[in-house]
Amino acid sequence: MSNLSNTTEKKALNVLARCVVQLEKLHYLAMTASDDFDATMAKNLMTGIIQSNGYKINYGSGKNLIIKDPVVSLSN
């Protein structure tokens, strides 16, 4: 499990981003409707954690899996 904290560290967000990127690959594979729904829910939950911490997933070829979301940064 995790160590509970007041903030989520960037390393944890990177782990979640790697999971989301892997879950994206399920799009090309055959799954039952129920399994697809559950996988999509898991992906959406992890994406929400990343976004609620002011980051977004970088799907480009860059080194960083997450980047600061400028929209969230401007509103804070």
PDB file with one MODEL, atoms N, CA, C and O in Angstrom:
MODEL        1
ATOM      1  N   MET A   1       0.836  -1.183   0.000  1.00  0.00           N
ATOM      2  CA  MET A   1       0.000   0.000   0.000  1.00  0.00           C
ATOM      3  C   MET A   1       0.876   1.239   0.000  1.00  0.00           C
ATOM      4  O   MET A   1       2.091   1.128  -0.165  1.00  0.00           O
ATOM      5  N   SER A   2       0.312   2.376   0.174  1.00  0.00           N
ATOM      6  CA  SER A   2       1.053   3.631   0.094  1.00  0.00           C
ATOM      7  C   SER A   2       1.196   4.269   1.471  1.00  0.00           C
ATOM      8  O   SER A   2       0.499   3.913   2.421  1.00  0.00           O
ATOM      9  N   ASN A   3       2.112   5.214   1.547  1.00  0.00           N
ATOM     10  CA  ASN A   3       2.244   6.054   2.732  1.00  0.00           C
ATOM     11  C   ASN A   3       1.334   7.251   2.528  1.00  0.00           C
ATOM     12  O   ASN A   3       1.479   7.969   1.538  1.00  0.00           O
ATOM     13  N   LEU A   4       0.408   7.481   3.432  1.00  0.00           N
ATOM     14  CA  LEU A   4      -0.539   8.576   3.261  1.00  0.00           C
ATOM     15  C   LEU A   4       0.143   9.902   3.564  1.00  0.00           C
ATOM     16  O   LEU A   4       0.956   9.997   4.483  1.00  0.00           O
ATOM     17  N   SER A   5      -0.193  10.919   2.788  1.00  0.00           N
ATOM     18  CA  SER A   5       0.460  12.211   2.867  1.00  0.00           C
ATOM     19  C   SER A   5      -0.547  13.305   2.536  1.00  0.00           C
ATOM     20  O   SER A   5      -1.660  13.021   2.094  1.00  0.00           O
ATOM     21  N   ASN A   6      -0.157  14.541   2.750  1.00  0.00           N
ATOM     22  CA  ASN A   6      -1.015  15.669   2.382  1.00  0.00           C
ATOM     23  C   ASN A   6      -0.980  15.945   0.887  1.00  0.00           C
ATOM     24  O   ASN A   6      -1.919  16.519   0.335  1.00  0.00           O
ATOM     25  N   THR A   7       0.105  15.537   0.230  1.00  0.00           N
ATOM     26  CA  THR A   7       0.221  15.720  -1.215  1.00  0.00           C
ATOM     27  C   THR A   7       0.676  14.411  -1.851  1.00  0.00           C
ATOM     28  O   THR A   7       1.311  13.578  -1.204  1.00  0.00           O
ATOM     29  N   THR A   8       0.347  14.247  -3.103  1.00  0.00           N
ATOM     30  CA  THR A   8       0.777  13.061  -3.837  1.00  0.00           C
ATOM     31  C   THR A   8       2.067  13.412  -4.565  1.00  0.00           C
ATOM     32  O   THR A   8       2.121  14.374  -5.332  1.00  0.00           O
ATOM     33  N   GLU A   9       3.111  12.616  -4.315  1.00  0.00           N
ATOM     34  CA  GLU A   9       4.388  12.954  -4.928  1.00  0.00           C
ATOM     35  C   GLU A   9       4.388  12.622  -6.422  1.00  0.00           C
ATOM     36  O   GLU A   9       3.642  11.765  -6.898  1.00  0.00           O
ATOM     37  N   LYS A  10       5.246  13.329  -7.128  1.00  0.00           N
ATOM     38  CA  LYS A  10       5.298  13.226  -8.579  1.00  0.00           C
ATOM     39  C   LYS A  10       5.638  11.804  -9.041  1.00  0.00           C
ATOM     40  O   LYS A  10       5.166  11.366 -10.091  1.00  0.00           O
ATOM     41  N   LYS A  11       6.449  11.086  -8.268  1.00  0.00           N
ATOM     42  CA  LYS A  11       6.789   9.708  -8.634  1.00  0.00           C
ATOM     43  C   LYS A  11       5.542   8.827  -8.667  1.00  0.00           C
ATOM     44  O   LYS A  11       5.406   7.975  -9.545  1.00  0.00           O
ATOM     45  N   ALA A  12       4.642   9.027  -7.725  1.00  0.00           N
ATOM     46  CA  ALA A  12       3.394   8.256  -7.699  1.00  0.00           C
ATOM     47  C   ALA A  12       2.536   8.586  -8.912  1.00  0.00           C
ATOM     48  O   ALA A  12       1.911   7.702  -9.497  1.00  0.00           O
ATOM     49  N   LEU A  13       2.509   9.851  -9.286  1.00  0.00           N
ATOM     50  CA  LEU A  13       1.732  10.267 -10.458  1.00  0.00           C
ATOM     51  C   LEU A  13       2.316   9.671 -11.734  1.00  0.00           C
ATOM     52  O   LEU A  13       1.578   9.332 -12.659  1.00  0.00           O
ATOM     53  N   ASN A  14       3.644   9.544 -11.785  1.00  0.00           N
ATOM     54  CA  ASN A  14       4.285   8.915 -12.943  1.00  0.00           C
ATOM     55  C   ASN A  14       3.930   7.433 -13.041  1.00  0.00           C
ATOM     56  O   ASN A  14       3.728   6.919 -14.141  1.00  0.00           O
ATOM     57  N   VAL A  15       3.851   6.746 -11.910  1.00  0.00           N
ATOM     58  CA  VAL A  15       3.440   5.336 -11.910  1.00  0.00           C
ATOM     59  C   VAL A  15       2.015   5.215 -12.448  1.00  0.00           C
ATOM     60  O   VAL A  15       1.726   4.343 -13.268  1.00  0.00           O
ATOM     61  N   LEU A  16       1.134   6.086 -11.984  1.00  0.00           N
ATOM     62  CA  LEU A  16      -0.248   6.072 -12.469  1.00  0.00           C
ATOM     63  C   LEU A  16      -0.308   6.360 -13.964  1.00  0.00           C
ATOM     64  O   LEU A  16      -1.091   5.739 -14.683  1.00  0.00           O
ATOM     65  N   ALA A  17       0.508   7.292 -14.435  1.00  0.00           N
ATOM     66  CA  ALA A  17       0.527   7.623 -15.867  1.00  0.00           C
ATOM     67  C   ALA A  17       0.980   6.424 -16.695  1.00  0.00           C
ATOM     68  O   ALA A  17       0.437   6.172 -17.770  1.00  0.00           O
ATOM     69  N   ARG A  18       1.978   5.679 -16.196  1.00  0.00           N
ATOM     70  CA  ARG A  18       2.420   4.484 -16.913  1.00  0.00           C
ATOM     71  C   ARG A  18       1.285   3.461 -16.998  1.00  0.00           C
ATOM     72  O   ARG A  18       1.114   2.799 -18.022  1.00  0.00           O
ATOM     73  N   CYS A  19       0.524   3.337 -15.931  1.00  0.00           N
ATOM     74  CA  CYS A  19      -0.624   2.420 -15.934  1.00  0.00           C
ATOM     75  C   CYS A  19      -1.669   2.850 -16.957  1.00  0.00           C
ATOM     76  O   CYS A  19      -2.209   2.019 -17.688  1.00  0.00           O
ATOM     77  N   VAL A  20      -1.946   4.126 -17.005  1.00  0.00           N
ATOM     78  CA  VAL A  20      -2.940   4.644 -17.955  1.00  0.00           C
ATOM     79  C   VAL A  20      -2.491   4.370 -19.389  1.00  0.00           C
ATOM     80  O   VAL A  20      -3.289   3.948 -20.225  1.00  0.00           O
ATOM     81  N   VAL A  21      -1.223   4.609 -19.666  1.00  0.00           N
ATOM     82  CA  VAL A  21      -0.699   4.363 -21.015  1.00  0.00           C
ATOM     83  C   VAL A  21      -0.849   2.883 -21.368  1.00  0.00           C
ATOM     84  O   VAL A  21      -1.199   2.555 -22.502  1.00  0.00           O
ATOM     85  N   GLN A  22      -0.592   1.993 -20.424  1.00  0.00           N
ATOM     86  CA  GLN A  22      -0.749   0.562 -20.683  1.00  0.00           C
ATOM     87  C   GLN A  22      -2.219   0.205 -20.893  1.00  0.00           C
ATOM     88  O   GLN A  22      -2.535  -0.610 -21.759  1.00  0.00           O
ATOM     89  N   LEU A  23      -3.115   0.800 -20.118  1.00  0.00           N
ATOM     90  CA  LEU A  23      -4.544   0.516 -20.271  1.00  0.00           C
ATOM     91  C   LEU A  23      -5.075   0.988 -21.618  1.00  0.00           C
ATOM     92  O   LEU A  23      -6.045   0.430 -22.132  1.00  0.00           O
ATOM     93  N   GLU A  24      -4.448   2.010 -22.194  1.00  0.00           N
ATOM     94  CA  GLU A  24      -4.856   2.482 -23.523  1.00  0.00           C
ATOM     95  C   GLU A  24      -4.696   1.372 -24.562  1.00  0.00           C
ATOM     96  O   GLU A  24      -5.430   1.339 -25.549  1.00  0.00           O
ATOM     97  N   LYS A  25      -3.748   0.471 -24.349  1.00  0.00           N
ATOM     98  CA  LYS A  25      -3.493  -0.613 -25.298  1.00  0.00           C
ATOM     99  C   LYS A  25      -4.626  -1.632 -25.329  1.00  0.00           C
ATOM    100  O   LYS A  25      -4.706  -2.421 -26.270  1.00  0.00           O
ATOM    101  N   LEU A  26      -5.492  -1.637 -24.340  1.00  0.00           N
ATOM    102  CA  LEU A  26      -6.620  -2.560 -24.325  1.00  0.00           C
ATOM    103  C   LEU A  26      -7.625  -2.247 -25.425  1.00  0.00           C
ATOM    104  O   LEU A  26      -8.442  -3.094 -25.785  1.00  0.00           O
ATOM    105  N   HIS A  27      -7.565  -1.048 -25.950  1.00  0.00           N
ATOM    106  CA  HIS A  27      -8.483  -0.621 -27.011  1.00  0.00           C
ATOM    107  C   HIS A  27      -8.430  -1.575 -28.212  1.00  0.00           C
ATOM    108  O   HIS A  27      -9.433  -1.773 -28.897  1.00  0.00           O
ATOM    109  N   TYR A  28      -7.261  -2.159 -28.458  1.00  0.00           N
ATOM    110  CA  TYR A  28      -7.073  -3.005 -29.633  1.00  0.00           C
ATOM    111  C   TYR A  28      -7.340  -4.479 -29.365  1.00  0.00           C
ATOM    112  O   TYR A  28      -7.243  -5.300 -30.278  1.00  0.00           O
ATOM    113  N   LEU A  29      -7.671  -4.822 -28.142  1.00  0.00           N
ATOM    114  CA  LEU A  29      -7.849  -6.223 -27.770  1.00  0.00           C
ATOM    115  C   LEU A  29      -9.314  -6.540 -27.494  1.00  0.00           C
ATOM    116  O   LEU A  29     -10.083  -5.668 -27.091  1.00  0.00           O
ATOM    117  N   ALA A  30      -9.691  -7.800 -27.714  1.00  0.00           N
ATOM    118  CA  ALA A  30     -11.072  -8.229 -27.482  1.00  0.00           C
ATOM    119  C   ALA A  30     -11.310  -8.400 -25.982  1.00  0.00           C
ATOM    120  O   ALA A  30     -10.538  -9.063 -25.289  1.00  0.00           O
ATOM    121  N   MET A  31     -12.391  -7.791 -25.496  1.00  0.00           N
ATOM    122  CA  MET A  31     -12.768  -7.891 -24.086  1.00  0.00           C
ATOM    123  C   MET A  31     -14.282  -7.964 -23.991  1.00  0.00           C
ATOM    124  O   MET A  31     -14.995  -7.515 -24.888  1.00  0.00           O
ATOM    125  N   THR A  32     -14.760  -8.526 -22.910  1.00  0.00           N
ATOM    126  CA  THR A  32     -16.201  -8.506 -22.678  1.00  0.00           C
ATOM    127  C   THR A  32     -16.615  -7.074 -22.344  1.00  0.00           C
ATOM    128  O   THR A  32     -15.785  -6.247 -21.966  1.00  0.00           O
ATOM    129  N   ALA A  33     -17.882  -6.801 -22.485  1.00  0.00           N
ATOM    130  CA  ALA A  33     -18.386  -5.463 -22.181  1.00  0.00           C
ATOM    131  C   ALA A  33     -18.137  -5.106 -20.719  1.00  0.00           C
ATOM    132  O   ALA A  33     -17.773  -3.974 -20.403  1.00  0.00           O
ATOM    133  N   SER A  34     -18.331  -6.064 -19.846  1.00  0.00           N
ATOM    134  CA  SER A  34     -18.123  -5.833 -18.418  1.00  0.00           C
ATOM    135  C   SER A  34     -16.657  -5.543 -18.107  1.00  0.00           C
ATOM    136  O   SER A  34     -16.358  -4.623 -17.346  1.00  0.00           O
ATOM    137  N   ASP A  35     -15.746  -6.315 -18.685  1.00  0.00           N
ATOM    138  CA  ASP A  35     -14.320  -6.092 -18.459  1.00  0.00           C
ATOM    139  C   ASP A  35     -13.868  -4.761 -19.050  1.00  0.00           C
ATOM    140  O   ASP A  35     -13.053  -4.058 -18.453  1.00  0.00           O
ATOM    141  N   ASP A  36     -14.393  -4.418 -20.218  1.00  0.00           N
ATOM    142  CA  ASP A  36     -14.054  -3.141 -20.843  1.00  0.00           C
ATOM    143  C   ASP A  36     -14.524  -1.981 -19.976  1.00  0.00           C
ATOM    144  O   ASP A  36     -13.808  -0.993 -19.810  1.00  0.00           O
ATOM    145  N   PHE A  37     -15.724  -2.103 -19.425  1.00  0.00           N
ATOM    146  CA  PHE A  37     -16.259  -1.068 -18.554  1.00  0.00           C
ATOM    147  C   PHE A  37     -15.366  -0.882 -17.326  1.00  0.00           C
ATOM    148  O   PHE A  37     -15.027   0.244 -16.962  1.00  0.00           O
ATOM    149  N   ASP A  38     -14.990  -1.992 -16.694  1.00  0.00           N
ATOM    150  CA  ASP A  38     -14.140  -1.922 -15.502  1.00  0.00           C
ATOM    151  C   ASP A  38     -12.769  -1.336 -15.816  1.00  0.00           C
ATOM    152  O   ASP A  38     -12.255  -0.529 -15.042  1.00  0.00           O
ATOM    153  N   ALA A  39     -12.172  -1.726 -16.931  1.00  0.00           N
ATOM    154  CA  ALA A  39     -10.864  -1.199 -17.321  1.00  0.00           C
ATOM    155  C   ALA A  39     -10.946   0.301 -17.620  1.00  0.00           C
ATOM    156  O   ALA A  39     -10.044   1.063 -17.270  1.00  0.00           O
ATOM    157  N   THR A  40     -12.034   0.710 -18.268  1.00  0.00           N
ATOM    158  CA  THR A  40     -12.222   2.127 -18.562  1.00  0.00           C
ATOM    159  C   THR A  40     -12.409   2.926 -17.282  1.00  0.00           C
ATOM    160  O   THR A  40     -11.885   4.033 -17.158  1.00  0.00           O
ATOM    161  N   MET A  41     -13.146   2.379 -16.339  1.00  0.00           N
ATOM    162  CA  MET A  41     -13.323   3.049 -15.045  1.00  0.00           C
ATOM    163  C   MET A  41     -11.983   3.209 -14.326  1.00  0.00           C
ATOM    164  O   MET A  41     -11.700   4.271 -13.771  1.00  0.00           O
ATOM    165  N   ALA A  42     -11.164   2.168 -14.334  1.00  0.00           N
ATOM    166  CA  ALA A  42      -9.850   2.226 -13.690  1.00  0.00           C
ATOM    167  C   ALA A  42      -8.983   3.292 -14.357  1.00  0.00           C
ATOM    168  O   ALA A  42      -8.321   4.074 -13.674  1.00  0.00           O
ATOM    169  N   LYS A  43      -8.987   3.322 -15.676  1.00  0.00           N
ATOM    170  CA  LYS A  43      -8.204   4.318 -16.418  1.00  0.00           C
ATOM    171  C   LYS A  43      -8.682   5.727 -16.096  1.00  0.00           C
ATOM    172  O   LYS A  43      -7.872   6.632 -15.896  1.00  0.00           O
ATOM    173  N   ASN A  44      -9.988   5.911 -16.047  1.00  0.00           N
ATOM    174  CA  ASN A  44     -10.544   7.234 -15.754  1.00  0.00           C
ATOM    175  C   ASN A  44     -10.224   7.677 -14.326  1.00  0.00           C
ATOM    176  O   ASN A  44      -9.951   8.854 -14.093  1.00  0.00           O
ATOM    177  N   LEU A  45     -10.256   6.756 -13.379  1.00  0.00           N
ATOM    178  CA  LEU A  45      -9.917   7.087 -11.995  1.00  0.00           C
ATOM    179  C   LEU A  45      -8.458   7.523 -11.882  1.00  0.00           C
ATOM    180  O   LEU A  45      -8.155   8.516 -11.221  1.00  0.00           O
ATOM    181  N   MET A  46      -7.561   6.788 -12.520  1.00  0.00           N
ATOM    182  CA  MET A  46      -6.142   7.143 -12.465  1.00  0.00           C
ATOM    183  C   MET A  46      -5.877   8.468 -13.172  1.00  0.00           C
ATOM    184  O   MET A  46      -5.079   9.277 -12.699  1.00  0.00           O
ATOM    185  N   THR A  47      -6.536   8.688 -14.290  1.00  0.00           N
ATOM    186  CA  THR A  47      -6.392   9.959 -15.004  1.00  0.00           C
ATOM    187  C   THR A  47      -6.899  11.105 -14.130  1.00  0.00           C
ATOM    188  O   THR A  47      -6.303  12.182 -14.115  1.00  0.00           O
ATOM    189  N   GLY A  48      -7.985  10.881 -13.411  1.00  0.00           N
ATOM    190  CA  GLY A  48      -8.535  11.896 -12.512  1.00  0.00           C
ATOM    191  C   GLY A  48      -7.580  12.256 -11.387  1.00  0.00           C
ATOM    192  O   GLY A  48      -7.479  13.424 -11.010  1.00  0.00           O
ATOM    193  N   ILE A  49      -6.876  11.266 -10.845  1.00  0.00           N
ATOM    194  CA  ILE A  49      -5.894  11.537  -9.793  1.00  0.00           C
ATOM    195  C   ILE A  49      -4.783  12.431 -10.334  1.00  0.00           C
ATOM    196  O   ILE A  49      -4.369  13.389  -9.681  1.00  0.00           O
ATOM    197  N   ILE A  50      -4.311  12.109 -11.520  1.00  0.00           N
ATOM    198  CA  ILE A  50      -3.247  12.904 -12.144  1.00  0.00           C
ATOM    199  C   ILE A  50      -3.725  14.333 -12.371  1.00  0.00           C
ATOM    200  O   ILE A  50      -3.020  15.287 -12.044  1.00  0.00           O
ATOM    201  N   GLN A  51      -4.915  14.479 -12.927  1.00  0.00           N
ATOM    202  CA  GLN A  51      -5.450  15.808 -13.226  1.00  0.00           C
ATOM    203  C   GLN A  51      -5.743  16.616 -11.967  1.00  0.00           C
ATOM    204  O   GLN A  51      -5.537  17.829 -11.949  1.00  0.00           O
ATOM    205  N   SER A  52      -6.217  15.962 -10.924  1.00  0.00           N
ATOM    206  CA  SER A  52      -6.540  16.700  -9.700  1.00  0.00           C
ATOM    207  C   SER A  52      -5.287  17.214  -8.991  1.00  0.00           C
ATOM    208  O   SER A  52      -5.374  18.067  -8.107  1.00  0.00           O
ATOM    209  N   ASN A  53      -4.142  16.699  -9.375  1.00  0.00           N
ATOM    210  CA  ASN A  53      -2.874  17.173  -8.835  1.00  0.00           C
ATOM    211  C   ASN A  53      -2.201  18.189  -9.752  1.00  0.00           C
ATOM    212  O   ASN A  53      -1.043  18.550  -9.541  1.00  0.00           O
ATOM    213  N   GLY A  54      -2.926  18.651 -10.770  1.00  0.00           N
ATOM    214  CA  GLY A  54      -2.435  19.723 -11.633  1.00  0.00           C
ATOM    215  C   GLY A  54      -1.565  19.272 -12.787  1.00  0.00           C
ATOM    216  O   GLY A  54      -0.832  20.082 -13.355  1.00  0.00           O
ATOM    217  N   TYR A  55      -1.627  18.004 -13.148  1.00  0.00           N
ATOM    218  CA  TYR A  55      -0.816  17.479 -14.255  1.00  0.00           C
ATOM    219  C   TYR A  55      -1.711  16.869 -15.315  1.00  0.00           C
ATOM    220  O   TYR A  55      -2.894  16.620 -15.084  1.00  0.00           O
ATOM    221  N   LYS A  56      -1.136  16.635 -16.468  1.00  0.00           N
ATOM    222  CA  LYS A  56      -1.805  15.868 -17.507  1.00  0.00           C
ATOM    223  C   LYS A  56      -0.803  14.886 -18.090  1.00  0.00           C
ATOM    224  O   LYS A  56       0.408  15.071 -17.969  1.00  0.00           O
ATOM    225  N   ILE A  57      -1.313  13.851 -18.717  1.00  0.00           N
ATOM    226  CA  ILE A  57      -0.456  12.804 -19.273  1.00  0.00           C
ATOM    227  C   ILE A  57       0.117  13.301 -20.596  1.00  0.00           C
ATOM    228  O   ILE A  57      -0.596  13.847 -21.437  1.00  0.00           O
ATOM    229  N   ASN A  58       1.416  13.099 -20.755  1.00  0.00           N
ATOM    230  CA  ASN A  58       2.110  13.468 -21.982  1.00  0.00           C
ATOM    231  C   ASN A  58       2.205  12.220 -22.855  1.00  0.00           C
ATOM    232  O   ASN A  58       3.001  11.324 -22.574  1.00  0.00           O
ATOM    233  N   TYR A  59       1.402  12.159 -23.904  1.00  0.00           N
ATOM    234  CA  TYR A  59       1.410  11.015 -24.799  1.00  0.00           C
ATOM    235  C   TYR A  59       2.457  11.150 -25.894  1.00  0.00           C
ATOM    236  O   TYR A  59       2.601  10.253 -26.725  1.00  0.00           O
ATOM    237  N   GLY A  60       3.187  12.255 -25.906  1.00  0.00           N
ATOM    238  CA  GLY A  60       4.234  12.464 -26.902  1.00  0.00           C
ATOM    239  C   GLY A  60       5.435  11.581 -26.633  1.00  0.00           C
ATOM    240  O   GLY A  60       5.416  10.735 -25.739  1.00  0.00           O
ATOM    241  N   SER A  61       6.459  11.784 -27.406  1.00  0.00           N
ATOM    242  CA  SER A  61       7.656  10.948 -27.290  1.00  0.00           C
ATOM    243  C   SER A  61       8.653  11.508 -26.279  1.00  0.00           C
ATOM    244  O   SER A  61       9.776  11.013 -26.185  1.00  0.00           O
ATOM    245  N   GLY A  62       8.266  12.514 -25.536  1.00  0.00           N
ATOM    246  CA  GLY A  62       9.163  13.125 -24.566  1.00  0.00           C
ATOM    247  C   GLY A  62       9.494  12.206 -23.407  1.00  0.00           C
ATOM    248  O   GLY A  62       8.893  11.144 -23.242  1.00  0.00           O
ATOM    249  N   LYS A  63      10.456  12.631 -22.613  1.00  0.00           N
ATOM    250  CA  LYS A  63      10.920  11.835 -21.472  1.00  0.00           C
ATOM    251  C   LYS A  63       9.897  11.829 -20.342  1.00  0.00           C
ATOM    252  O   LYS A  63       9.737  10.815 -19.662  1.00  0.00           O
ATOM    253  N   ASN A  64       9.212  12.933 -20.136  1.00  0.00           N
ATOM    254  CA  ASN A  64       8.283  13.070 -19.012  1.00  0.00           C
ATOM    255  C   ASN A  64       6.916  12.483 -19.345  1.00  0.00           C
ATOM    256  O   ASN A  64       6.315  12.825 -20.363  1.00  0.00           O
ATOM    257  N   LEU A  65       6.432  11.599 -18.482  1.00  0.00           N
ATOM    258  CA  LEU A  65       5.108  11.013 -18.671  1.00  0.00           C
ATOM    259  C   LEU A  65       4.000  11.971 -18.265  1.00  0.00           C
ATOM    260  O   LEU A  65       2.895  11.917 -18.805  1.00  0.00           O
ATOM    261  N   ILE A  66       4.297  12.844 -17.315  1.00  0.00           N
ATOM    262  CA  ILE A  66       3.301  13.829 -16.914  1.00  0.00           C
ATOM    263  C   ILE A  66       3.909  15.217 -17.057  1.00  0.00           C
ATOM    264  O   ILE A  66       5.108  15.421 -16.867  1.00  0.00           O
ATOM    265  N   ILE A  67       3.048  16.156 -17.396  1.00  0.00           N
ATOM    266  CA  ILE A  67       3.480  17.544 -17.504  1.00  0.00           C
ATOM    267  C   ILE A  67       2.474  18.417 -16.768  1.00  0.00           C
ATOM    268  O   ILE A  67       1.295  18.081 -16.662  1.00  0.00           O
ATOM    269  N   LYS A  68       2.959  19.530 -16.267  1.00  0.00           N
ATOM    270  CA  LYS A  68       2.085  20.468 -15.562  1.00  0.00           C
ATOM    271  C   LYS A  68       1.005  20.945 -16.526  1.00  0.00           C
ATOM    272  O   LYS A  68       1.298  21.328 -17.658  1.00  0.00           O
ATOM    273  N   ASP A  69      -0.234  20.921 -16.073  1.00  0.00           N
ATOM    274  CA  ASP A  69      -1.351  21.367 -16.904  1.00  0.00           C
ATOM    275  C   ASP A  69      -1.452  22.885 -16.799  1.00  0.00           C
ATOM    276  O   ASP A  69      -1.769  23.410 -15.732  1.00  0.00           O
ATOM    277  N   PRO A  70      -1.185  23.600 -17.898  1.00  0.00           N
ATOM    278  CA  PRO A  70      -1.199  25.061 -17.832  1.00  0.00           C
ATOM    279  C   PRO A  70      -2.561  25.639 -17.460  1.00  0.00           C
ATOM    280  O   PRO A  70      -2.629  26.703 -16.844  1.00  0.00           O
ATOM    281  N   VAL A  71      -3.635  24.962 -17.819  1.00  0.00           N
ATOM    282  CA  VAL A  71      -4.982  25.447 -17.497  1.00  0.00           C
ATOM    283  C   VAL A  71      -5.173  25.428 -15.975  1.00  0.00           C
ATOM    284  O   VAL A  71      -5.678  26.391 -15.398  1.00  0.00           O
ATOM    285  N   VAL A  72      -4.770  24.335 -15.332  1.00  0.00           N
ATOM    286  CA  VAL A  72      -4.909  24.222 -13.882  1.00  0.00           C
ATOM    287  C   VAL A  72      -3.965  25.197 -13.194  1.00  0.00           C
ATOM    288  O   VAL A  72      -4.326  25.800 -12.183  1.00  0.00           O
ATOM    289  N   SER A  73      -2.753  25.358 -13.735  1.00  0.00           N
ATOM    290  CA  SER A  73      -1.758  26.256 -13.144  1.00  0.00           C
ATOM    291  C   SER A  73      -2.236  27.700 -13.153  1.00  0.00           C
ATOM    292  O   SER A  73      -1.978  28.437 -12.201  1.00  0.00           O
ATOM    293  N   LEU A  74      -2.922  28.116 -14.198  1.00  0.00           N
ATOM    294  CA  LEU A  74      -3.411  29.479 -14.297  1.00  0.00           C
ATOM    295  C   LEU A  74      -4.539  29.756 -13.307  1.00  0.00           C
ATOM    296  O   LEU A  74      -4.678  30.878 -12.820  1.00  0.00           O
ATOM    297  N   SER A  75      -5.340  28.738 -13.012  1.00  0.00           N
ATOM    298  CA  SER A  75      -6.481  28.946 -12.120  1.00  0.00           C
ATOM    299  C   SER A  75      -6.095  28.893 -10.642  1.00  0.00           C
ATOM    300  O   SER A  75      -6.883  29.293  -9.785  1.00  0.00           O
ATOM    301  N   ASN A  76      -4.894  28.404 -10.336  1.00  0.00           N
ATOM    302  CA  ASN A  76      -4.449  28.320  -8.934  1.00  0.00           C
ATOM    303  C   ASN A  76      -3.724  29.561  -8.510  1.00  0.00           C
ATOM    304  O   ASN A  76      -3.283  29.658  -7.365  1.00  0.00           O
TER     305      ASN A  76
ENDMDL
END
